[in-house]
Amino acid sequence: MNEFMKILLSLSVSGALLLLLILGLKPLYKNRFSKRWQYYIWIVVALRFLLPFTPDNAIVGSLFEKIDTVAITNEIPTSPNIPVPADTGNNNAEPIQTNREINAAAMREPINKYVCLFFIWSALALILFVRKITVYQGFIQYIKAGNKEVSDIKILNLLSDCEEKLNIKTRVELSRNSLIASPMLIGFFRPRIILPISELEDRELSYIFVHELIHYKQRDMFYKWLIQIVVCVHWFNPFVYLLEKEVNKSCELSCDEKVISVLDDTARREYGDTLISFLKSNNLYKSSLASVTLTEGAEQLKERLGAIMNFKSKTKTIRVLTVILTLFILSGAVFIGGYSVSAATDSKETSKSSIPEKKGNGKSTYIYDENLGYGWYLDDENLDNNDLENANSYQYSYTQNGYYCNSYIIEMGWNLYAKNQDYYGATEIVFEDESKMTVYFSDSVKDYLNDREAISAIKELIYSLKNTDISPAIEMPLIISITPVAADDIPVLTEQYFQNEDLIRFSALFSVLDETAQKDYYKKAYDADKIALFSTIIQDMDTNLVLQYVDKSEQDNKTNFFAVLSNYMPLSDLKRYVEKYYENNNIARFTILLDCMTKEEKQEWLKRAQTDRKTNFVAVLSNELLD
């Protein structure tokens, strides 16, 4: 509910900003662009209010991301019961207990607040929507009570001619009703034009029929209800009522424009006279959501008549400008954006929740490594408690990677309990220093068990890794896949693996590319937001380039890239960035860098935050130390 309400509020802000943008541009297009365009452009605003689609660098999304953590922790009560120790050098346990209370208060209150807000919003939205449905049904019943079918052949033929001219295949019903004073159209799928009892000339009837049939052809009833959904969802936002008003006004102007586009000056005046004649009538029932009427009020009539008499066909230049402005508004709708959970958090939670399917029978234990971002199964069969305890101790030790060696891409994992895995076979290899190691082979690479060149490549790879300062040390290697690669094919295959996001093979070949090619792939992965690929190759990035991308990710507000890069920052630079975010009260970035701090460093920052009375930092640091 917390995240839902943030998304809802961000969409409300986004829709309001886009609406104000279009209204601000109105003096430029009001008397130049077609009324039809001015009518349908509001659909973009309606969809901005409803659809949570947003790019990474959206304006509103960035705003909500900055206040994401602060929005919760700022609600921490500043009661005397939550003291801030004055003695910053005191290392006793008492301040930690106080922080526990602060953290509990910080976590409880926002949850209650968002739950209350959700139920208030949903209750009022539902009540408003039910009321609109009730009004709709009540009006339909009211109209049906006074309807009388039109049987005059001449009038029916006139309606049929109008339908044919507008290429409408659906049969439109025609009725007269003593309860209305102005013609109207009702029905979504079974349209019906309803005329007042007064006698009408054929000329007036033809204008009425064309006007109402155009409403049907434009699906204006659906459009009106789309706006009503926006009103119900964002009932708390005054701008949605302004949107409703603009759409209703533009609807009639658009319809008038369509009618008069084929009329001469005399016919336009006659059409205007028809509008005036019905406006003078005494309406017995106020127009509702159930219908689309010929006239809706004197306040709109002046603008409609002005548009009718000043109508001119649009020039090619105006059409081009219309397209340009449309693209500008659509771009604005996209880049204004809305709030979404940060990509880094999404990635972590998705990985943790997406447990792979276990093949085979029997019980199993799934072990997830938050640092690596993936997990694996250990079969429980024949394992006692000590075995399982030992297995869990490996959840931060298991490594799986791809390497290029002697024209082979070798995918290998190690330090997993191989005896509990499904592997085809094993072989013992002897290294140059006469040390030995058992290497396990998965079923997919069984054909390489007796391949001298492949075994030689595996032997060279493992020996090289054993003599490198690699953590964790290789103790139980499992060969998962082997892919022969000719040296000449490396550039083409690297690009292929990049496009297919084949992390293992791409990272293996990346390591043998020259520095220029590597920099190109860093940029391509970053620009394309391929965070998984970027994460697999960042370990080969030099320090200066790491810091360049840290600054770039900060400027571009790419939180997921910043989180990955922070793990490779030099300690001195890390401290500089932590200090910067603390001073700027950027709690979101500060929180990301917590993973790079020792417990002692976190405790020092907690004391400082307590002294500075920065309750949001106190809550985050307290929670981190209690985990």
Secondary structure, DSSP 4 states (H G I P E B T S, - for coil): -HHHHHHHHHHHHHHHHHHHHHHHHHHHHTTTS-HHHHHHTHHHHHHHHH-----TT-HHHHHHHHTHHHHHHTT----TTS---S-TT---SHHHHHHHHHHHHHHHHHHHHHHHHHHHHHHHHHHHHHHHHHHHHHHHHHHHHHEEE---HHHHHHHHHHHHHTT--SPPEEEEETT-SS-EEE-SSS-EEEEESS---HHHHHHHHHHHHHHHHTTHHHHHHHHHHHHHHTTT-THHHHHHHHHHHHHHHHHHHHHHTT--HHHHHHHHHHHHHHHTS--SS---TTEEES---HHHHHHHHHHHHT--PPPHHHHHHHHHHHHHHHHHHHHH------HHHHHHHHHHH-PPPPPSSS-EEEEEETTTTEEEEEE-TT--HHHHHHHHHTTTT-EEEEEEETTEEEEEEESS-GGGS--SEEEEEE-TTS-EEEEEE-GGGGGGTT-HHHHHHHHHHHHHHHTS--SSPPSS-EEEEEEE--GGGHHHHHHHHHHHT-HHHHHHHHTTS-HHHHHHHHHHHHHTT-HHHHHHHGGGS-HHHHHHHHHHHHHTT-HHHHHHHHTTS-HHHHHHHHHHHHHTT-HHHHHHHGGGS-HHHHHHHHHHHHHTT-HHHHHHHHHHHH-
